[in-house]
């Protein structure tokens, strides 16, 4: 059994549920999900995830990619983007972060 605690961040509830179910079948521990800007910081502080799976297109005060760069640098948590984004600018900025 894998003990990696994962926090899923998306406002797409069907996607969140699908990821939750699939990852649990693989033995990962899903510790929650989040949608909001401030909520994500509160959940990170409280739940201490080892990994974040996040929708790159979420709208945050700082912008999605900048928010994830801040989270990664502040908490040293790996961030994996999940997205249907297909515009090259967004994908390039995500690669660089």
C-alpha positions in Angstrom: 0.0 0.0 0.0 1.4 3.4 -1.0 1.1 6.0 1.8 1.5 9.1 -0.4 -1.1 11.7 0.6 -2.5 13.4 -2.4 -4.6 16.6 -2.5 -6.7 17.1 -5.7 -7.4 20.7 -6.7 -10.1 21.2 -9.3 -13.6 22.7 -9.7 -14.5 19.8 -12.0 -16.3 17.4 -9.5 -16.6 14.5 -11.9 -12.8 14.7 -12.7 -12.0 14.9 -9.0 -14.1 11.9 -8.2 -12.6 9.9 -11.1 -9.1 10.8 -10.0 -9.9 9.9 -6.5 -11.3 6.5 -7.4 -8.5 5.6 -9.8 -5.7 6.6 -7.4 -7.2 4.9 -4.5 -7.4 1.7 -6.5 -3.7 2.1 -7.1 -3.1 2.4 -3.3 -2.7 6.1 -2.9 -4.3 8.0 -0.1 -6.5 10.9 -1.3 -6.7 13.3 1.7 -9.2 15.8 0.1 -10.0 18.1 -2.7 -10.2 21.9 -2.9 -11.5 24.5 -5.3 -10.8 27.9 -3.9 -7.8 30.2 -3.7 -7.5 30.7 0.1 -9.0 27.3 0.8 -6.0 25.6 -0.9 -3.5 27.3 1.4 -5.6 26.4 4.5 -5.9 22.7 3.3 -2.2 22.5 2.7 -1.4 23.8 6.2 -3.9 21.4 7.8 -3.5 18.3 5.7 0.2 18.4 4.8 -0.1 16.6 1.4 2.9 15.0 -0.2 1.6 15.8 -3.7 -0.9 18.1 -5.4 -2.8 17.3 -8.5 -4.2 20.5 -9.9 -6.2 21.8 -12.8 -4.0 24.4 -14.5 -7.0 26.5 -15.6 -8.3 27.4 -12.2 -8.7 31.1 -11.7 -6.9 32.5 -8.7 -6.0 36.0 -7.5 -2.4 35.5 -8.6 -3.2 33.3 -11.6 -3.1 29.6 -11.7 0.5 28.9 -12.5 1.8 31.7 -10.2 -0.3 30.2 -7.4 1.3 26.7 -7.9 4.8 28.2 -8.1 4.2 29.9 -4.8 2.9 26.7 -3.2 5.8 24.7 -4.5 8.4 27.2 -3.3 6.7 27.8 0.1 5.8 24.2 1.0 8.2 22.3 -1.2 5.3 20.1 -2.4 5.4 18.6 -5.9 2.6 19.9 -8.2 1.3 17.9 -11.1 -0.9 19.8 -13.6 -4.0 18.1 -15.0 -5.5 20.0 -17.8 -7.3 20.0 -21.1 -5.6 23.3 -22.0 -4.3 23.2 -25.5 -3.0 26.7 -26.0 0.8 26.8 -26.4 1.4 29.8 -24.2 -0.3 28.2 -21.2 1.4 24.8 -21.7 4.8 26.5 -22.1 4.4 28.5 -18.9 3.3 25.3 -17.1 6.4 23.4 -18.4 8.7 26.2 -17.1 7.1 26.2 -13.7 
